Amino acid sequence: MAYVDNFVVPVKRSDLESYRSCAAEMARLWRKLGAISVVEAVGDGLTWGKTTSFPRAVLATDDEVVVMATILWRDKAQKEAATAAAFADPAMLALMDRTPVDGARMIWGGFEVLVQEGHG
């Protein structure tokens, strides 16, 4: 069954181009490790909700945007093997270190696909 990794992270507006560059490089590495697709998107019109929201979830500040990403895998076993390979790859680790994000405010998780129509 298909599997997805999702994450949401705040990025300073001033660092967005640097983040995009790192994300594009990281996407290529995930694809080499077997990811079917990698999509990263910048929030558009997101507001700080009264109870919950994307900005609230990552404690985004006024000078930050919210980025959401989805990595699609064939199945959970493939994702786990790719993750193990990534964390053993010095190039991937160096890239993670230079990506301009506050990892303490990142939320992430893996999900088994319930319904899928189209791509993949």
Residue pairs with C-beta under 8 A, 6 or more apart in sequence:
1 75
1 76
1 112
1 113
2 36
2 72
2 73
2 74
2 75
2 112
2 113
2 116
2 120
3 72
3 73
3 74
3 75
3 76
3 78
3 79
3 110
3 111
3 112
3 113
4 70
4 71
4 72
4 73
4 110
4 111
4 113
5 69
5 70
5 71
5 73
5 79
5 108
5 109
5 110
5 111
6 68
6 69
6 70
6 71
6 108
6 109
6 110
6 111
7 68
7 69
7 106
7 107
7 108
7 109
8 54
8 57
8 58
8 66
8 67
8 68
8 69
8 106
8 107
8 108
9 58
9 66
9 67
9 69
9 101
9 102
9 103
9 105
9 106
9 107
10 55
10 58
10 59
10 60
10 61
10 64
10 65
10 66
10 67
10 101
10 102
10 105
11 19
11 42
11 64
11 65
11 66
11 67
11 100
11 101
12 63
12 64
12 100
13 63
13 64
13 65
14 63
15 100
16 42
16 65
18 100
19 67
19 99
19 100
19 101
20 40
22 95
22 98
22 99
22 100
23 40
23 67
23 69
23 99
25 95
26 38
26 92
26 95
26 96
26 99
27 35
27 38
27 40
29 86
29 89
29 91
29 92
29 95
30 38
30 71
30 82
30 86
31 37
31 38
33 81
33 82
33 85
33 86
34 73
34 74
34 78
34 81
34 82
35 71
35 72
35 73
35 82
36 72
36 73
36 74
36 119
36 120
37 70
37 71
37 72
37 119
37 120
38 69
38 70
38 71
38 72
39 69
39 70
40 67
40 68
40 69
41 67
41 68
41 69
42 65
42 66
42 67
43 54
43 55
43 65
43 66
43 67
43 68
46 53
46 54
46 55
46 66
47 53
47 55
48 55
48 56
48 60
49 55
49 56
54 60
54 66
54 68
55 66
57 107
58 66
58 105
58 106
58 107
59 105
60 66
71 79
72 119
72 120
73 79
73 82
76 110
76 112
79 110
86 92
87 93
